[in-house]
Amino acid sequence: MHQPAQLPLFSRFTLLSTAVFIGALSGCKAPETASTGNAATAGNTVAAAPANVAPAKPYTGENLVIGLYGSLTGSTATFGTSSQKGTQMAFDEINAKGAPLDKKLQLVTEDNGSKTEQVPAVVLKLINQNNVLALLGEVASSRSLAAAPIAQRAGVPMVSPLSTNPKVTQVGDYIFRTCFIDPFQGKVMAKFARENLKAQKVAILTDVANDYSKGLTQFFIEEWNKTDGKIVARESYSQDDKDFQAQLTKIKASNPDVIFVPGYYTEVGNIAVQARRLGLKQPLLGGDGWDSPKLYEIGGKAIQGAYFSTHYSPQSKDPKVVKFVGDFKKRFGTIPDANAAVSYDAAYILSDAIKRAGAPDRAKIRDAIAATKNFQGVTGTISIDKDRNAVKPAVVLKVQGNEGVYVTTVKP
């Protein structure tokens, strides 16, 4: 039987946010952090699991209980609600056709309120109280990084549908993702800015409180530096900030051709509004953290003409996409965003792995997820590589009206 690799404990570095674990996990030892030494993730840290996290109890449920943790409320609430809808729709379809092992898939969801510090408590609840067979989540990389060490130590397979920071799956061999990672996404947008938009000068505005934003910035810069383009301004903010005037004023003075803003939709929408008020007319560029209906609501006219990379286009004529979009719209009344689509695929991949495992055995399921090859999903053909990441294409969308309109597909 495949045993989960135990996480090493390190003492040289202490995570600035250890207090959140102390509050969430009463009586637990304060977690420590490990620096991987990987240049690709320099500057980020991963919290080790609390020392008293025990291996999960053997699975004995009548149904196949799967835990989903996500942001159903708070600043990134559409991430979690879309993810839950996509997952539930997939499970309902699978159950109707015949679930694996002749057991029904049952989804149990916990809300982390869009707060990283709430993640450990909800994940431990799913593992210890609900005794889930596996975990789905999170969308935000920082929150997946908070959960992954716990899932790893407990020996519970965790599949993130949309966390793109490379460090998420580096936590251990029970941690997977079904999306591309930031080195690829950063490369996509840097090449798009230079080759498609013919940009020569770029300004960058990064959320320094966000692992996703920091990682995407780093990989964008690495690719941009391979061109003859220039970075004329680098500014920063923190998630939940409301006033970006000072940073945007400095960016305006640098006179860039494009502005790269690799953040989440709430702040990006506000940044767009304030940028246009200051007279900045340059195209804004971003990543899949933009992909939410709220972006168009918050950004309004200001976000029009912006570009972002994401995981699929609901306008695709692929029959699988057409059916998914139609079924989702009929059920929920809205066009599914990338969070819903990738979560739908993640649910199917997990179900398929359980079927191939042949038993509700977490170690066997872990091995089956790792062996996933050429899975035909809504968001493309998905294979899990040796580092437990998905190899798949990205698309670039242009904001027009209340949707992102397909521009191009970029393959790995």
Secondary structure, 3 states (H helix, E strand, C coil): CCCCCCCCCCCCCCCCCHHHHHHHCCCCCCCCEECCCCHHHCCCCEECCCCCCCCCCCCCCCCEEEEEEECCCCCCHHHHHHHHHHHHHHHHHHHHHCCHHHCCEEEEEEECCCCHHHHHHHHHHHHHHCCCCEEECCCCHHHHHHHHHHHHHHCCCEEECCCCCCHHHHCCCCEEECCCCHHHHHHHHHHHHHHHCCCCEEEEEEECCCHHHHHHHHHHHHHHCCCCCEEEEEEEECCCCCCCHHHHHHHHHHCCCEEECCCCHHHHHHHHHHHHHCCCCCCEEECHHHCCHHHHHHHHHHHCCCEEEECCCCCCCCHHHHHHHHHHHHHHCCCCCHHHHHHHHHHHHHHHHHHHHCCCCHHHHHHHHHCCCCEEECCEEEEECCCCCEECCEEEEEEECCEEEEEEEECC
